[in-house]
Amino acid sequence: MALASFVVNLDSTPAMATEATVRLTDFSAQSPEMPSGVIPSIRDDISAAFSEDYQSKVALIVADEAQDSDHPGFFVTGGVRRQGDDLIAIVRLQDENSQKVIWSHTFTHPVDDAAKLPRRVAISTALLVRCTLGATGAASLPTDALEAWASVCSNGGLIERDFDRALLELQRVTTLAPDFAEGWTVLGSFKRAEAYANPDEFDALLAEAKRLNQKALTLDPDNGTALLKAADLLDPDDLVGRERQIRKAVAARPLDCMCEELSLGSFLLLHGRVDEAQKHLKRATAAGPIFPSAFSMSGYYNALKGNRAAVEADLQTLRDLRTGDDDSTAGQRLMISTLAGEYARAADLIAASEKARDRPLAQAWLAGYKALLDGSQTDRAKAAQKIVEASAGPDTYNDISAILLERLGAPDAGLALIKSVASTSTSRARAGLAFVSNRTRALPGYEPLARKLGLVSYWQETKPPDFCDEANAPALCAKL
């Protein structure tokens, strides 16, 4: 390969010290009749995925032999075999000195779609290596603690979800490596999730989450992740306080995990400050181009602004960044397509999903997309009614439903859906209001709901939302 080794830094962002060296070795064909080009493509695509991740704190060396380095050393290797109509790819991260396997993952992929396997393996591998080794101090953890941390990365949402196992592994990490700040940060985050899942124990679990996060900040006062988690641990309705705390994370360690800029951009976008969000989302996608979440928020921004070419680019990137099962970004792409008015694309996503066939709400959306494409007013009214009937209560609320109802000519029904979820989650209701237009904001029920959700007082204390600059701004804007 022409490229021997690389560490990439993004212009205008702080250079991150390399904390680990990862050697990429060759992948082997473990059975005959392998599709042409798959094996070398996996190696090439892993190299590309690492080069795209500017903030990984990991230097990749494309070589089969170990290299001298002052940093902890690891290597990524694996193989591919054919099993009937499937290709089975195995990827491992191993310690350079002990040869011990830190983690191992298997990917099953259809032979007739072999060209997509290398990118899928590469993105998952880059995400897992970044999570495992990218946190400050992670690469120097004792082997047992590093294995437990790697298990958290695997089970915390990158490849598969297993909450209970991840929680046990986090407890093992903090026991084996009590000075590892990121371990306490993530453990606090899991305790927060437990609190919201267990209302009867909410106060005690949330207090424990705050204690754990504070311990992380005591160990590392500039830990951007812990500062962000502190925002999550505030009262969800304290919008001014949450924005201030997120800005502290951005100021303390900009782009440490790409999530600081992404969190600020997302917060601003979801609370009406769409134009201000753009620069933060742009930095997030530049610093973390292997992270789907950055491109989903970028897609929402571009859809709201009517930037068709940019929407198309975000959708294409999300298709390329699919990990785990092949449809892992379908929900994000569906939301972007709906916002952008790409109803044919949205309908195709629903039609292609086996899960959607058994979901009344998804089938109601499909009827809505078809009615918006070529249906009569009667068809649109029927589709709107189907969405209302499939949204029986807060548990079935979805932002897509509210967007479609507005565009099908039933904005009052869409606003009623958002109001229905406000009783159980003010955060979800505020997010729903972020995607409506001034047609819904002109309804009599909009201002009372915005006041109940704390948006009016937030805008009065900070600055008015962007929609107040539009020609058909709602009457509420005169009070801001």
Order of alpha helices (4+ residues) and beta strands (2+ residues): beta-beta-alpha-beta-beta-beta-beta-alpha-alpha-alpha-alpha-alpha-alpha-alpha-alpha-alpha-alpha-alpha-alpha-alpha-alpha-alpha-alpha-alpha-alpha-alpha-alpha-alpha
